[in-house]
Amino acid sequence: MTDRRVRYMRMIVFFDLPILTEADKKEYRHFRRFLINEGFVFMQQSVYVRLVINDAAYTYELERLTQHKPPKGLVQVLRITEKQFSNMTYLTGEAPFNDRETSLKGLIII
């Protein structure tokens, strides 16, 4: 039986894709649109983050990413706990609005 407990974690996708040709640019746009449609939120240039509720959700999303990965370039995925993510230190600037928007503060579970 799979683990269905709620254990919030963040899935961070880092990517570096070539954009030399029109075909490369099309693949870049396609992958970026896929991330947004899957619920990933822009964190900074070529870094997107998504909140997942447990290991099963993480595994499912990782399979989806694998199915839609671009043919060239580098795509990396990092899984961290929500607590680790919330302890992120900003050396310059402040937390972007979407960080506050996707945090668990104020989350009500019914």
Residue frames relative to the residue before (quaternion, step in Angstrom):
aa qw qx qy qz dx dy dz
M 1.0000 0.0000 0.0000 0.0000 0.00 0.00 0.00
T 0.4216 -0.7143 0.4959 0.2572 3.57 -0.93 0.85
D 0.5545 -0.6134 0.4589 0.3252 3.53 -1.24 0.57
R 0.1051 -0.8286 0.5496 0.0181 3.61 -0.50 1.17
R 0.3900 0.7248 -0.4888 0.2893 3.60 1.23 0.13
V 0.4429 -0.6538 0.5387 0.2935 3.53 -1.19 0.58
R 0.1609 0.7501 -0.6189 0.1686 3.52 -0.63 1.20
Y 0.2406 -0.8344 0.4801 0.1243 3.53 0.16 1.32
M 0.0863 0.7666 -0.6322 0.0715 3.50 -1.06 0.88
R 0.3918 -0.7007 0.5446 0.2426 3.53 -1.29 0.31
M 0.2113 -0.7309 0.6398 0.1080 3.48 -1.14 0.79
I 0.0688 -0.8111 0.5808 0.0006 3.57 -0.49 1.19
V 0.1430 -0.7871 0.5978 0.0511 3.57 -0.79 1.08
F 0.1086 -0.7578 0.6429 0.0250 3.53 -0.87 1.10
F 0.0882 0.8133 -0.5736 0.0413 3.59 -0.86 0.80
D 0.0968 -0.7435 0.6608 0.0333 3.49 -1.27 0.71
L 0.0341 0.8291 -0.5509 0.0891 3.54 -0.16 1.31
P 0.5047 -0.6437 0.4727 0.3277 3.59 -1.04 0.69
I 0.0756 -0.7836 0.6152 0.0420 3.58 -1.13 0.67
L 0.2589 0.8091 -0.4862 0.2049 3.57 1.04 0.81
T 0.7822 0.2325 -0.1244 0.5644 3.59 0.98 -0.80
E 0.6643 -0.4788 0.3797 0.4304 3.56 -1.30 0.17
A 0.6248 0.5319 -0.3377 0.4611 3.60 1.06 -0.72
D 0.6273 0.5271 -0.3274 0.4706 3.60 1.03 -0.79
K 0.6616 0.5092 -0.3034 0.4594 3.57 0.91 -0.93
K 0.6342 0.5266 -0.3265 0.4625 3.57 1.03 -0.78
E 0.6480 0.5098 -0.3092 0.4739 3.61 0.98 -0.86
Y 0.6237 0.5388 -0.3272 0.4623 3.59 1.03 -0.83
R 0.6836 0.4816 -0.2848 0.4685 3.59 0.83 -1.01
H 0.6388 0.5358 -0.3174 0.4518 3.57 0.99 -0.86
F 0.6819 0.4804 -0.2919 0.4680 3.60 0.87 -0.95
R 0.6475 0.5174 -0.3153 0.4623 3.60 0.95 -0.87
R 0.6488 0.5037 -0.3083 0.4798 3.61 0.96 -0.83
F 0.6153 0.5431 -0.3398 0.4593 3.58 1.03 -0.79
L 0.6511 0.5174 -0.3197 0.4541 3.60 0.87 -0.94
I 0.6724 0.4951 -0.2968 0.4634 3.59 0.85 -0.96
N 0.6732 0.4932 -0.2958 0.4649 3.60 0.93 -0.86
E 0.6610 0.4905 -0.2961 0.4845 3.60 1.18 -0.53
G 0.6172 -0.5854 0.3402 0.4008 3.60 1.24 0.00
F 0.4432 0.6677 -0.4766 0.3613 3.58 1.22 0.27
V 0.2496 -0.7649 0.5830 0.1132 3.54 -1.10 0.79
F 0.5309 -0.6364 0.4684 0.3061 3.55 -1.01 0.92
M 0.1677 -0.7853 0.5913 0.0742 3.57 -0.84 1.02
Q 0.7077 -0.2659 0.1807 0.6291 3.53 1.00 -0.95
Q 0.7928 -0.3264 0.1875 0.4794 3.59 -1.26 0.11
S 0.8618 -0.0421 -0.0351 0.5042 3.58 -0.69 1.19
V 0.6234 0.4614 -0.3632 0.5163 3.59 1.14 0.67
Y 0.0118 0.7932 -0.6059 0.0588 3.56 -0.71 1.15
V 0.1649 -0.7979 0.5773 0.0537 3.57 -1.09 0.74
R 0.0455 -0.7838 0.6191 0.0165 3.53 -1.17 0.67
L 0.3882 -0.6844 0.5721 0.2316 3.53 -1.15 0.75
V 0.0207 -0.7732 0.6338 0.0078 3.60 -0.93 0.94
I 0.4761 -0.7420 0.4104 0.2331 3.56 -1.01 0.79
N 0.8097 -0.0388 0.0286 0.5849 3.61 1.16 -0.39
D 0.7368 -0.4143 0.2951 0.4454 3.58 -1.32 0.01
A 0.6283 0.5417 -0.3403 0.4426 3.59 1.01 -0.74
A 0.6588 0.4910 -0.3032 0.4827 3.59 0.97 -0.83
Y 0.6249 0.5306 -0.3327 0.4661 3.58 1.05 -0.76
T 0.6662 0.5065 -0.2965 0.4602 3.58 0.87 -0.97
Y 0.6371 0.5255 -0.3195 0.4647 3.58 0.97 -0.86
E 0.6979 0.4686 -0.2790 0.4642 3.58 0.83 -0.98
L 0.6160 0.5389 -0.3407 0.4626 3.59 1.07 -0.70
E 0.6316 0.5171 -0.3221 0.4795 3.60 1.05 -0.75
R 0.6394 0.5188 -0.3186 0.4695 3.59 1.01 -0.83
L 0.6450 0.5110 -0.3182 0.4707 3.58 0.97 -0.83
T 0.6440 0.5251 -0.3178 0.4567 3.57 0.97 -0.86
Q 0.6585 0.5125 -0.3025 0.4606 3.59 1.00 -0.80
H 0.7790 0.3332 -0.1586 0.5068 3.61 1.08 -0.72
K 0.3436 0.7551 -0.4999 0.2488 3.58 1.20 0.31
P 0.5035 -0.6455 0.4739 0.3243 3.58 -1.06 0.67
P 0.5910 -0.6177 0.3869 0.3456 3.60 -1.12 0.58
K 0.7797 0.2156 -0.1217 0.5752 3.62 1.15 -0.53
G 0.6636 0.5258 -0.3696 0.3829 3.54 -1.29 0.24
L 0.4833 -0.6379 0.5250 0.2895 3.52 -1.38 -0.24
V 0.0193 0.7658 -0.6417 0.0380 3.57 -0.90 0.99
Q 0.0288 -0.7985 0.6006 -0.0287 3.57 -0.77 1.09
V 0.1602 -0.7731 0.6080 0.0837 3.57 -1.15 0.68
L 0.0788 -0.7775 0.6238 0.0167 3.55 -0.97 0.95
R 0.1653 -0.7700 0.6102 0.0859 3.57 -0.93 0.96
I 0.0639 0.7780 -0.6215 0.0656 3.57 -0.84 1.04
T 0.5678 -0.5914 0.4401 0.3663 3.56 -1.21 0.44
E 0.6293 -0.5277 0.4067 0.4001 3.55 -1.25 0.39
K 0.6186 0.5460 -0.3430 0.4490 3.58 1.05 -0.72
Q 0.6498 0.5016 -0.3155 0.4761 3.59 0.94 -0.84
F 0.6539 0.5167 -0.3115 0.4565 3.57 0.95 -0.88
S 0.6894 0.4860 -0.2879 0.4535 3.59 0.92 -0.88
N 0.6640 0.4859 -0.3052 0.4794 3.60 1.24 -0.32
M 0.3229 0.7600 -0.5033 0.2546 3.58 1.24 0.31
T 0.2605 -0.7604 0.5792 0.1362 3.56 -0.97 0.91
Y 0.2332 -0.7548 0.6004 0.1241 3.56 -0.93 0.94
L 0.2812 -0.7865 0.5295 0.1485 3.57 -0.55 1.16
T 0.7657 0.0460 -0.0499 0.6396 3.57 1.13 -0.62
G 0.7709 0.3073 -0.2443 0.5016 3.55 -1.12 0.59
E 0.3897 -0.6866 0.5529 0.2664 3.52 -1.31 -0.34
A 0.7059 -0.4496 0.3181 0.4455 3.55 -1.26 0.27
P 0.4447 -0.6813 0.5051 0.2879 3.57 -0.83 0.93
F 0.6752 -0.5103 0.3452 0.4055 3.56 -1.20 0.52
N 0.6872 0.4983 -0.3144 0.4249 3.60 0.84 -0.86
D 0.5431 0.5757 -0.4108 0.4526 3.64 1.20 -0.27
R 0.6776 0.4687 -0.2858 0.4893 3.55 0.91 -0.90
E 0.6408 0.5591 -0.3052 0.4285 3.55 1.08 -0.79
T 0.7676 0.3516 -0.1859 0.5027 3.60 1.03 -0.74
S 0.4597 0.6755 -0.4715 0.3318 3.62 1.16 0.21
L 0.5622 -0.6184 0.4399 0.3287 3.55 -1.29 0.28
K 0.4558 0.6691 -0.4717 0.3493 3.59 1.22 -0.09
G 0.8081 0.2148 -0.1844 0.5166 3.56 -0.75 0.99
L 0.4650 0.6657 -0.4579 0.3619 3.60 1.23 0.11
I 0.1254 -0.7828 0.6074 0.0516 3.55 -0.85 0.97
I 0.1477 -0.7808 0.6031 0.0691 3.57 -0.76 1.05
I 0.1996 -0.7934 0.5700 0.0758 3.55 -0.75 1.12
